[in-house]
């Protein structure tokens, strides 16, 4: 027994009357809530409409849970099917008892987000980049569900942070009490990765799915060596666990995507533009053109006051014609047709801003009514 160790929880389920409260499920739910909260803040900062990430999560969460469970059952089918299976086939549906494959959760959850993005007119790549750090934080929280279930731990260790596991658990060894807390290693790795993604996104302005590709590469890199520490039953190919081979393949694909899209440019639609508080944007924003580009009708409306100024200049020109009475009358008639310039030419004297006895044309005098 080492001098120091991490004790495991004595239980992972609490009964609230007839309702069981499972720590594993709580960790997953908490991870989703935190991821949506982080995603919403990042999406609004990018210029997206508030509530969009929450709406997308309605698609992502159920798709992700189904995908994660499918991957687990397919890759660990011997736990549920066969004459020597420790679980019943029906137990494959009991997601609250543990068993989610991150690869299936990301793949099928991503499909749900893609469908929702298509329905809302949002670029899937923009959403993926926005959610990349949030997903890493959600994984960091969700891994603590394995802690409460005393599962997915590593090999024996005498290090001070060794994890105490009850004897008889799958993967335990006779006489060994402490094991590598691989759940803790991955949780810390995910948190560090989330921080790195935020910094990289700000520093290099990664777009078009490149930040998400960086997340995938970073996660699979850490998952490869953490997976190698685990001792729970798994399929092995050429000496490596199946999840290690999966990590290698996905890592290569992520790096390839990151490199091939290094020069990719262009707009990534964000759907409805968020209200900035200055009267522009909001759900009524016109997505057909930028906010600083006016519609033709708007331009005409802006030019209308100028035309009115010209017309009022007509009357002004009429009044500024001074000199003889005929000059004033001539200015009135000319002003009705050609504006203030003609009226100014009709007068023989200099302009008087406040002439005494100035005459203004009325409809009865022959002026053009407005």
Secondary structure, 3 states (H helix, E strand, C coil): CCCCCECCCCCCEEEECCEEEEHHHHHHHHHHHHHHHHHHHHHHHHCECCCHHHHHHHHHHHHHHHHHHHHHHHHCHHHCCCCCCCCCHHHHHCHHHCCCCHHHHHHHHHHHHHHHHHHHCECHHHHHHHHHHHHHHHHHHHCHHHHHHCCCCECECCCCCCEECCCCCCCCCCCCCEECCHHHHHHHHHHHHHHHHHHHHHHHCCCCCHHHHHHHHHHHHHHHHHHHHECCCCCEECCEEHHHHHHHHHHHHHHHHHHHCCCCCCCCCECCECCCCCCCCECCCCCCCCCCCCCHHHHHHHHHHHHHHHHHHHHHHHHHCCCCHHHHHHHHHHHHHHCHHHHHHHCCCCCCCCCCCCCCCCHHHCCCCC
